[in-house]
Amino acid sequence: MQPAVSTDKDLVRETLEGNQLSFQLLVERHQSRLFAVVRSYTRHAVEVEDIVQDSFLKAFRRLDSFQHQASFSTWLQRIAVNTALDFIKRCGRSPIRAVEDPELVAERIPQILAPSARMEREEIADMTHAALDELPDIFRSVIVMREFEERSYQEIADLLEISIGTVESRLYRARARFKEALLRLFPEFGESL
C-alpha cells in the first residue's frame, strides 16, 4: 500500500510547522517547471541555476505570506519571473534576448534543411528580437508569455497579478506596437504583414 501523496497546501502547512523535508518535497515537485520558466529569460546554465535557487530561497522566506488565493505553483512561478527579471535588469540585458537565441534556434533546426532556410529562420529571430526590444517592459512581458511561452490569459494574469482584461488590453497594444516597430525597423517587409 502506497502512502497518500501530500498536496502543495499540506506541504506548505507542514513546512511552516517546521518540517524542512516538506519544503524539499515542494522543491522536487516544482523545480523542473521553474527551470523551464527561468530558461525563458536566460539560457546560461549557471544563471538559470542561480535564479531558480534564489527563487526557492525567497519562497521559503516568504512562505508565511502565501495566501492560497492562487495555486502554490503560480505563486512560485511569479517569484521566479520577478527574480529573473530583476537579475537580467541588474546585468543590463534585455529579457527578450534569451527567449529565442538565434544560435539556439539554429541548433534545433534539423541539419537536412538547406543553409538558406537556417539563415532565414535566424533572420526572422533577429528581426523579432529587434522589434521586441522596442517595446516597454509591460508590453514585452505579456507578448513573451503569450506568444513564446504559450501561457493562457489566466496564467499571465496570475503571474503578473493583473486582471484578465488588463492582459487582453496589454496584449492588444503590445501586438500593435510590435507591428509598428517591425515596420519601422524593417520597412521592406511591410507588404507581407
C-alpha positions as CSV (number, residue, x, y, z in Angstrom):
1,M,0.0,0.0,0.0
2,Q,1.4,3.4,-1.1
3,P,1.3,6.4,1.2
4,A,-1.1,9.2,0.2
5,V,0.5,12.0,-1.8
6,S,0.6,15.2,0.0
7,T,-0.9,18.3,-1.6
8,D,1.1,21.5,-2.0
9,K,-1.2,23.0,0.6
10,D,-0.4,20.2,3.1
11,L,3.4,20.6,2.4
12,V,3.3,24.3,2.9
13,R,1.5,23.9,6.2
14,E,4.0,21.2,7.3
15,T,6.9,23.4,6.3
16,L,5.5,26.3,8.3
17,E,5.2,23.9,11.3
18,G,9.0,23.2,11.0
19,N,9.2,20.2,8.7
20,Q,12.0,21.0,6.3
21,L,11.6,17.7,4.4
22,S,8.1,19.0,3.3
23,F,9.8,22.0,1.6
24,Q,12.3,19.7,0.0
25,L,9.3,17.8,-1.5
26,L,7.9,21.1,-2.8
27,V,11.2,21.9,-4.4
28,E,11.4,18.4,-6.0
29,R,7.8,18.7,-7.2
30,H,8.2,22.2,-8.8
31,Q,11.8,22.5,-9.8
32,S,11.5,21.3,-13.4
33,R,8.8,23.8,-14.1
34,L,10.8,26.6,-12.5
35,F,13.8,25.7,-14.6
36,A,11.7,25.9,-17.7
37,V,10.3,29.3,-16.7
38,V,13.7,30.8,-16.0
39,R,15.2,29.4,-19.2
40,S,12.7,31.7,-21.0
41,Y,14.8,34.6,-19.6
42,T,18.3,33.3,-19.8
43,R,20.0,30.4,-21.5
44,H,23.2,30.4,-19.4
45,A,23.0,27.3,-17.2
46,V,24.8,28.9,-14.2
47,E,22.4,31.9,-14.3
48,V,19.4,29.6,-14.5
49,E,20.5,27.6,-11.5
50,D,21.3,30.7,-9.5
51,I,17.9,32.3,-10.3
52,V,16.0,29.1,-9.5
53,Q,17.9,28.6,-6.2
54,D,17.2,32.3,-5.3
55,S,13.6,31.9,-6.2
56,F,13.2,28.9,-3.9
57,L,15.0,30.7,-1.1
58,K,12.7,33.7,-1.5
59,A,9.7,31.4,-1.5
60,F,10.9,29.7,1.7
61,R,11.5,33.0,3.4
62,R,8.1,34.3,2.3
63,L,6.1,31.1,2.8
64,D,4.1,32.5,5.7
65,S,2.8,35.2,3.3
66,F,1.4,32.6,0.8
67,Q,-2.3,33.2,1.0
68,H,-3.5,30.2,-1.1
69,Q,-5.5,32.6,-3.3
70,A,-3.6,31.2,-6.3
71,S,-2.0,27.8,-6.5
72,F,1.4,27.3,-4.9
73,S,2.8,26.7,-8.4
74,T,1.6,30.0,-9.7
75,W,2.8,31.8,-6.6
76,L,6.2,30.2,-7.0
77,Q,6.4,30.9,-10.8
78,R,5.6,34.6,-10.1
79,I,8.5,34.7,-7.7
80,A,10.8,33.1,-10.3
81,V,9.7,35.5,-13.1
82,N,10.3,38.5,-10.9
83,T,13.7,37.2,-9.7
84,A,14.7,36.5,-13.3
85,L,13.6,40.0,-14.5
86,D,15.5,41.6,-11.6
87,F,18.6,39.6,-12.3
88,I,18.5,40.5,-16.0
89,K,18.0,44.2,-15.3
90,R,20.9,44.2,-12.9
91,C,23.0,42.7,-15.6
92,G,21.9,45.4,-18.1
93,R,20.4,42.9,-20.6
94,S,17.1,42.8,-22.2
95,P,14.8,40.0,-21.0
96,I,13.8,39.1,-24.6
97,R,17.3,38.2,-25.8
98,A,17.2,34.8,-24.1
99,V,13.7,33.8,-25.4
100,E,14.9,32.7,-28.8
101,D,18.6,33.0,-29.1
102,P,19.3,32.7,-32.9
103,E,22.2,30.3,-32.2
104,L,19.9,28.0,-30.3
105,V,17.2,28.2,-32.9
106,A,19.8,27.2,-35.5
107,E,20.9,24.2,-33.3
108,R,17.3,23.0,-33.1
109,I,16.7,23.1,-36.9
110,P,17.4,19.8,-38.5
111,Q,20.7,19.7,-40.4
112,I,18.9,18.5,-43.5
113,L,17.4,21.9,-44.1
114,A,19.1,24.0,-46.7
115,P,21.5,26.6,-45.4
116,S,19.2,29.3,-46.7
117,A,16.3,28.0,-44.6
118,R,18.5,28.2,-41.5
119,M,19.6,31.7,-42.4
120,E,16.0,32.8,-43.0
121,R,15.0,31.5,-39.5
122,E,17.9,33.3,-37.9
123,E,17.0,36.5,-39.7
124,I,13.4,36.2,-38.5
125,A,14.6,35.6,-35.0
126,D,16.8,38.7,-35.2
127,M,14.0,40.8,-36.6
128,T,11.7,39.6,-33.8
129,H,14.2,40.4,-31.1
130,A,14.8,43.9,-32.6
131,A,11.1,44.7,-32.6
132,L,10.6,43.3,-29.1
133,D,13.4,45.3,-27.8
134,E,11.5,48.4,-28.8
135,L,8.6,47.5,-26.5
136,P,8.2,48.8,-22.9
137,D,8.6,46.0,-20.3
138,I,4.8,45.9,-19.6
139,F,4.1,45.0,-23.2
140,R,7.1,42.9,-23.8
141,S,6.4,40.6,-20.8
142,V,2.8,39.8,-21.9
143,I,3.7,39.2,-25.5
144,V,6.6,36.9,-24.5
145,M,4.4,34.9,-22.1
146,R,1.6,34.6,-24.6
147,E,3.5,34.0,-27.9
148,F,6.7,32.4,-26.8
149,E,5.8,30.6,-23.6
150,E,2.2,29.9,-24.8
151,R,0.6,30.7,-21.5
152,S,-3.1,31.2,-21.1
153,Y,-4.6,34.6,-20.3
154,Q,-5.3,33.4,-16.8
155,E,-1.8,32.2,-16.2
156,I,-0.4,35.6,-17.4
157,A,-2.9,37.4,-15.1
158,D,-1.9,35.3,-12.1
159,L,1.9,35.7,-12.8
160,L,1.7,39.4,-13.3
161,E,-1.0,40.0,-10.6
162,I,-3.3,41.8,-13.1
163,S,-6.8,41.2,-14.3
164,I,-7.5,39.2,-17.5
165,G,-9.0,42.3,-19.0
166,T,-5.6,44.1,-18.4
167,V,-3.8,41.1,-20.0
168,E,-6.1,41.4,-23.1
169,S,-5.6,45.1,-23.3
170,R,-1.8,45.0,-22.9
171,L,-1.6,42.1,-25.4
172,Y,-3.6,44.0,-28.0
173,R,-1.4,47.1,-27.5
174,A,1.7,45.0,-27.5
175,R,0.9,43.4,-30.8
176,A,0.1,46.8,-32.3
177,R,3.4,48.3,-31.1
178,F,5.3,45.2,-32.2
179,K,3.9,45.5,-35.7
180,E,4.7,49.3,-35.7
181,A,8.3,48.6,-34.5
182,L,8.7,45.8,-37.1
183,L,7.5,48.1,-40.0
184,R,9.7,51.0,-38.8
185,L,12.8,48.8,-38.4
186,F,12.2,46.6,-41.5
187,P,10.0,48.6,-43.9
188,E,10.9,46.2,-46.8
189,F,8.7,43.5,-45.1
190,G,5.6,45.8,-44.9
191,E,3.8,44.2,-47.7
192,S,3.8,40.8,-46.1
193,L,2.3,42.0,-42.8
